[in-house]
Amino acid sequence: MVNRKLFRPVLTDVKEQYMPRPAQPAPQSALPTRKKPAPPEQTYAENFYYVKQMQSRTPVAVVLTDGEVLRGTVEWYDRDCIKLTRYGSPNLLIYKHFIRYIYKEGDEAAQGGTNGQ
């Protein structure tokens, strides 16, 4: 049988190899550029718009995906639908995925305008 000796480094030798180097300031060109932070998942713009229209009871026109136009005021909303209070007609609960767009009643620019004619 052969007598073999294990070679283990001394702990102080290992520590000297892995000692942190003194920090030196890196030149500006070598610094990594910081990435822009990701935008927030929700901006709350839709919520702000609905709350503003509800508080001021603004008359709005809701254009549906099939082209039908419904007029009234937004009474409340949630994630999936809005409640449109209409004048002289039954109130409606409209699913948002059926809405093409909404505009304030009387906004000529939303309807294409009259071009001063």
ChimeraX attribute file (.defattr): number of C-alpha atoms within 10 A of each C-alpha:
attribute: neighborCount
match mode: 1-to-1
recipient: residues
	/A:1	3
	/A:2	4
	/A:3	5
	/A:4	6
	/A:5	6
	/A:6	6
	/A:7	6
	/A:8	6
	/A:9	8
	/A:10	8
	/A:11	8
	/A:12	8
	/A:13	9
	/A:14	10
	/A:15	10
	/A:16	9
	/A:17	8
	/A:18	8
	/A:19	8
	/A:20	8
	/A:21	6
	/A:22	6
	/A:23	6
	/A:24	6
	/A:25	7
	/A:26	8
	/A:27	7
	/A:28	8
	/A:29	7
	/A:30	7
	/A:31	9
	/A:32	7
	/A:33	8
	/A:34	6
	/A:35	6
	/A:36	6
	/A:37	6
	/A:38	6
	/A:39	7
	/A:40	7
	/A:41	6
	/A:42	7
	/A:43	9
	/A:44	9
	/A:45	9
	/A:46	10
	/A:47	12
	/A:48	11
	/A:49	10
	/A:50	16
	/A:51	16
	/A:52	13
	/A:53	17
	/A:54	16
	/A:55	10
	/A:56	10
	/A:57	14
	/A:58	15
	/A:59	19
	/A:60	20
	/A:61	22
	/A:62	24
	/A:63	17
	/A:64	18
	/A:65	12
	/A:66	9
	/A:67	10
	/A:68	11
	/A:69	14
	/A:70	16
	/A:71	19
	/A:72	22
	/A:73	23
	/A:74	27
	/A:75	18
	/A:76	15
	/A:77	18
	/A:78	11
	/A:79	8
	/A:80	9
	/A:81	15
	/A:82	18
	/A:83	17
	/A:84	23
	/A:85	20
	/A:86	17
	/A:87	10
	/A:88	7
	/A:89	9
	/A:90	9
	/A:91	15
	/A:92	14
	/A:93	15
	/A:94	16
	/A:95	15
	/A:96	15
	/A:97	10
	/A:98	13
	/A:99	18
	/A:100	14
	/A:101	13
	/A:102	15
	/A:103	17
	/A:104	16
	/A:105	16
	/A:106	11
	/A:107	12
	/A:108	12
	/A:109	10
	/A:110	13
	/A:111	10
	/A:112	8
	/A:113	10
	/A:114	8
	/A:115	7
	/A:116	4
	/A:117	4
